[in-house]
Amino acid sequence: DKDSHFPFGPKGIRLLLLSRGVGGFIGVGFQYWSLMYLDLSDTVCITFLAPTMTSLFASVLLREKFTRPEMLGGFIAFAGVVLIAQPVFLFGGVAESSSKGQLIGSIFAFVSTIGTAVAMCSIRKIGFRSHPLFTVSIYALTTIILSSIGIALLPDIEFRMPSNLSQWVYLTLIGFTGFFMQFLLT
């Protein structure tokens, strides 16, 4: 039995599927890039703003309520991020090269929260009009395409195959757990 919507999904939600894929790619990709400049704890702390960003985007894009408790929670989360990230312009006392890297990493982590918010709002808007496995598959396809473009266009990025068993095991674990996380999230 052929699916008449294959390979792009139902006609009314194709743009939403694309925004879910691109938003998810930005969310995950920029989070990894921020790890080049920030400690894991700082990256995770900043990306904890994603639920607040998602609520804010949902209020604007999907016309859902952004309640006072959500606003208060978002403000507290933002204050916590500021206290942990300790931007130089507020706290001072950090070497210039370190502060530049911290700024770049913080921007990458914040862009990650925006990508995550776009993906979550897209998933919410898609609802039950697409099977969750198809939505995850579109995300994976978008990631493959955008990663390939990045490898081709950015000189500092290159594709390397895993070179030993432990790398294969880690990539396999990341692949399986990432898939199940995306499926359950969707």
Disulfide bonds with the S-S distance in Angstrom:
none
